[in-house]
């Protein structure tokens, strides 16, 4: 038993850890997800070499007070439990690289979060947070931050200090209507999710996020988009459905890497001719807009594979839609 370093006890209907687990003294990874554990025994702290502990989807109400004694832990995942507060020792686990504590009704994060200087991924979704601690900007190694499904109305200016954010920034399902100007410094960010918020416009500096490849903005109140959108020349996927857009900026034609463009359920009256240059576009959703005509350049988009025109106000469907279908494009009308 001493030789075992990786144990997977997920979906075992455990209500407590068996005493026999004590024999696995050399464990480096312990997976206890999807059980019915309401607590973790203190003897789990004797697994001194533990590097990854997963206890997601249980019914934990607390973590061991001295969990910080697991000094080699790099990955701690306890999301979807019933934890209302975390022990002070958690914020002393200075080797943590991945911390997943979302889906717990905590309500507030302490400034001691800033002590976890080597965090690369932080998941604090669905925690009833009304604010993020100002100190969050000190976590300069973060590549992924998930603060979705909270009650945030604004973000601290220190968000702009997270200049190593490259992978994901999830801010969906909050109450945001503005973004701090400091976020213009997030020039390496590739994925940004701002869905289900209260934005009516995006700031002029938004085009500074030049590394974005996927941008999700659906379920907001957007009425306009900034001209700087055209600076997002690496953007592949843009989701703008369920907003209040009447027009798109001409600059959108400069987003030449776009493959997916979802404009469903807006108030668009026309499409800018500059979009004729979107030669990589494969998916174009125009459903439920106020378009009365479809520009001929849509026919000439060379890679278009799906075009959705349902519930628009088109006076008639152009005959060249048949040509699109003949070449293999799926057209819904």
C-alpha positions in Angstrom: 0.0 0.0 0.0 2.9 2.4 0.7 3.7 2.4 -3.0 0.3 3.8 -4.1 0.6 7.5 -5.0 -2.7 8.1 -6.8 -6.1 7.1 -5.5 -9.5 7.6 -7.2 -12.5 7.1 -4.9 -15.0 9.1 -6.9 -18.7 8.0 -7.0 -18.2 5.5 -4.2 -21.2 6.8 -2.1 -18.8 7.5 0.8 -20.1 9.3 3.8 -16.8 9.2 5.6 -13.3 8.2 4.7 -12.5 4.6 5.7 -9.8 4.2 8.3 -8.0 1.9 5.8 -7.1 4.9 3.8 -4.5 5.8 6.5 -2.2 3.1 5.1 -1.7 5.1 1.9 1.0 7.3 3.3 2.7 8.2 0.0 -0.4 9.6 -1.7 0.3 12.5 -4.1 -3.2 12.6 -5.6 -6.5 11.9 -3.9 -9.8 12.1 -5.7 -13.0 12.0 -3.6 -15.4 13.8 -5.9 -19.1 13.0 -6.1 -19.6 11.3 -2.7 -21.6 12.3 0.4 -18.7 13.5 2.6 -19.7 16.0 5.2 -16.3 16.4 6.6 -12.7 15.4 6.2 -10.9 13.7 9.1 -7.9 15.4 10.6 -5.7 12.4 9.8 -5.9 13.3 6.2 -3.3 15.9 7.1 -0.8 13.0 7.6 -0.5 12.7 3.9 2.4 15.0 3.9 3.4 14.5 0.2 -0.1 15.2 -1.1 0.0 17.4 -4.2 -3.6 17.3 -5.4 -6.8 16.9 -3.4 -10.2 16.8 -5.2 -13.4 16.8 -3.1 -15.8 18.3 -5.5 -19.6 17.6 -5.3 -19.8 16.5 -1.7 -21.6 18.0 1.3 -18.6 19.5 3.1 -19.5 22.2 5.6 -15.8 23.0 6.4 -12.2 22.1 5.7 -9.9 20.8 8.4 -8.7 23.8 10.4 -5.0 23.0 9.8 -5.3 22.1 6.1 -2.4 24.5 5.5 -0.1 21.8 6.9 -0.3 20.1 3.5 2.6 22.2 2.5 3.2 20.4 -0.8 -0.4 20.8 -2.1 -0.5 22.4 -5.6 -4.1 21.7 -6.6 -7.1 22.0 -4.2 -10.6 21.5 -5.6 -13.6 21.6 -3.3 -16.3 23.2 -5.4 -20.0 22.5 -5.1 -20.1 21.8 -1.3 -21.7 23.7 1.6 -18.7 25.5 2.9 -19.5 29.0 4.4 -15.9 30.0 5.4 -12.4 28.8 4.9 -9.8 28.3 7.6 -7.0 30.8 7.9 -4.4 28.2 7.1 -5.8 27.8 3.6 -4.3 31.2 2.7 -0.9 30.0 3.9 -0.6 27.2 1.3 1.9 29.1 -0.7 2.6 26.3 -3.3 -1.0 26.2 -4.5 -1.2 26.6 -8.3 -4.9 25.7 -8.8 -7.6 26.6 -6.3 -11.2 25.6 -7.1 -13.6 26.8 -4.3 -16.6 27.9 -6.3 -20.2 26.8 -5.7 -19.8 27.4 -2.0 -22.0 30.0 -0.2 -19.1 32.0 1.3 -20.1 35.6 0.4 -16.7 37.2 0.8 -13.1 36.5 0.1 -10.4 37.7 2.5 -7.4 39.9 1.5 -5.2 36.9 2.5 -6.1 35.5 -0.9 -3.2 37.7 -2.1 -0.7 35.5 -0.3 -1.2 32.7 -2.9 1.3 34.2 -5.2 1.8 31.2 -7.4 -1.8 30.6 -8.3 -2.3 29.9 -12.0 -6.0 29.1 -11.9 -8.6 30.5 -9.5 -12.2 29.4 -9.6 -14.5 31.5 -7.4 -17.8 31.1 -9.3 -21.2 31.1 -7.6 -20.1 32.2 -4.2 -22.5 35.0 -3.6 -19.7 37.5 -4.0 -20.7 41.2 -4.3 -17.1 42.3 -4.8 -13.6 41.0 -5.5 -10.9 41.9 -3.1 -8.6 44.7 -4.3 -5.6 42.5 -3.5 -6.6 40.2 -6.4 -4.3 42.1 -8.7 -1.2 40.8 -6.8 -1.9 37.3 -8.2 0.3 38.1 -11.2 0.8 34.5 -12.4 -3.0 33.9 -12.9 -3.8 32.5 -16.4 -7.4 31.6 -15.6 -9.9 33.5 -13.4 -13.5 32.3 -13.1 -15.7 34.8 -11.1 -18.9 34.0 -12.9 -22.4 33.6 -11.3 -21.9 36.1 -8.5 -23.4 39.5 -7.7 -20.6 41.7 -8.9 -21.6 45.2 -9.9 -18.0 46.4 -10.5 -14.5 45.2 -10.6 -11.4 46.5 -8.8 -8.9 48.6 -10.8 -6.3 46.0 -9.9 -7.8 43.7 -12.5 -5.5 45.3 -15.0 -2.5 44.0 -13.0 -3.4 40.4 -14.1 -1.3 40.8 -17.2 -0.5 37.1 -17.4 -4.2 36.2 -17.9 -4.0 34.3 -21.1 -6.4 31.4 -21.0 -9.9 32.4 -19.6 -11.6 35.2 -17.9 -15.2 34.3 -16.9 -17.4 37.2 -15.6 -20.7 35.9 -16.8 -24.0 36.1 -14.8 -23.1 39.1 -12.7 -24.5 42.7 -12.6 -21.7 44.4 -14.4 -22.3 47.4 -16.6 -18.8 48.9 -16.7 -15.3 47.6 -16.8 -12.2 49.3 -15.3 -10.0 51.0 -17.8 -7.0 49.2 -16.3 -8.3 46.0 -18.1 -6.9 47.4 -21.4 -3.6 46.0 -20.2 -4.9 42.4 -20.5 -3.4 42.2 -23.9 -2.6 38.5 -23.7 -6.2 37.3 -22.9 -7.6 34.9 -25.4 -11.1 34.1 -24.0 -13.5 36.6 -22.3 -17.0 35.8 -21.2 -19.2 38.8 -20.2 -22.6 37.2 -20.9 -25.7 37.8 -18.8 -24.7 41.1 -17.4 -26.1 44.7 -17.8 -23.8 46.2 -20.4 -25.3 48.8 -22.8 -22.0 49.7 -24.4 -18.3 48.6 -24.4 -15.5 51.0 -23.6 -13.5 52.6 -26.4 -10.4 50.9 -25.2 -11.9 47.4 -25.7 -9.9 47.0 -28.9 -6.7 46.9 -26.8 -7.5 43.2 -26.0 -5.7 42.3 -29.2 -5.2 38.6 -28.3 -8.9 37.7 -27.9 -9.9 34.7 -29.9 -13.3 34.1 -28.4 -15.6 36.8 -27.0 -19.0 36.1 -25.5 -21.3 39.1 -24.9 -24.8 37.6 -25.3 -27.7 38.4 -22.9 -26.7 42.0 -22.2 -28.3 45.3 -23.3 -25.7 46.4 -25.8 -27.0 49.1 -28.2 -23.6 49.9 -29.8 -20.2 48.5 -30.3 -17.0 50.6 -30.3 -15.1 51.2 -33.5 -12.0 49.7 -31.8 -13.6 46.3 -32.2 -11.8 46.1 -35.5 -8.5 45.9 -33.7 -9.4 42.3 -32.6 -7.8 40.8 -35.7 -7.2 37.4 -34.1 -10.9 37.1 -32.9 -12.4 33.8 -34.1 -15.7 33.6 -32.4 -18.0 36.5 -31.5 -21.4 36.0 -29.8 -23.6 39.0 -29.6 -27.0 37.4 -29.5 -29.8 38.7 -27.3 -28.8 42.3 -27.2 -30.3 45.6 -28.6 -27.9 46.3 -31.5 -29.3 48.5 -34.3 -26.1 48.6 -36.3 -22.6 47.2 -36.4 -19.5 49.3 -36.8 -17.8 49.3 -40.2 -14.7 48.2 -38.4 -16.0 44.7 -37.8 -14.8 44.0 -41.3 -11.2 44.1 -40.0 -11.9 41.1 -37.8 -10.7 38.9 -40.6 -10.1 35.8 -38.5 -13.8 35.5 -37.5 -15.3 32.1 -38.1 -18.4 32.3 -35.9 -20.6 35.4 -35.7 -23.9 35.1 -33.7 -26.1 38.2 -34.1 -29.4 36.5 -33.2 -32.2 38.4 -31.6 -31.0 42.0 -32.0 -32.5 45.0 -33.9 -30.2 45.1 -36.9 -31.6 46.9 -39.9 -28.6 46.2 -42.2 -25.1 44.7 -42.3 -22.1 46.8 -43.0 -20.5 46.1 -46.4 -17.1 45.8 -44.8 -18.2 42.3 -43.6 -17.7 41.2 -47.2 -14.0 40.8 -46.2 -14.7 38.2 -43.5 -13.5 35.4 -45.8 -13.0 32.9 -42.9 -16.6 33.2 -41.7 -18.2 29.7 -41.5 -21.2 30.4 -39.2 -23.5 33.5 -39.5 -26.6 33.7 -37.4 -29.0 36.5 -38.2 -32.1 35.2 -36.7 -34.8 37.5 -35.3 -33.4 40.8 -36.6 -35.1 43.6 -38.6 -33.2 43.0 -41.8 -35.4 43.7 -44.9 -32.7 42.7 -47.4 -29.7 40.5 -47.6 -26.6 42.0 -49.2 -25.2 40.0 -52.2 -21.7 39.8 -50.7 -23.1 37.1 -48.3 -23.2 34.8 -51.3 -19.5 35.3 -51.9 -18.2 34.5 -48.4 -16.0 31.5 -49.5 -16.1 29.4 -46.3 -19.7 30.0 -45.2 -21.2 26.7 -44.0 -24.3 27.8 -42.1 -26.5 30.8 -42.5 -29.6 31.3 -40.3 -32.2 33.7 -41.5 -35.2 32.6 -39.6 -37.6 35.2 -38.0 -36.0 38.1 -39.9 -38.0 40.8 -41.8 -36.7 40.0 -45.3 -39.0 41.1 -48.0 -37.9 38.2 -50.1 -35.3 35.5 -50.1 -32.7 36.2 -52.9 -32.4 33.5 -55.5 -28.7 33.1 -54.9 -29.4 31.4 -51.6 -30.0 28.3 -53.8 -26.4 28.7 -55.0 -25.2 28.8 -51.4 -27.0 25.6 -50.7 -25.8 23.9 -53.8 -22.2 24.4 -52.7 -23.0 22.8 -49.3 -23.9 25.7 -47.1 -26.8 25.0 -44.7 -29.3 27.8 -45.0 -32.2 28.2 -42.6 -35.0 30.5 -43.9 
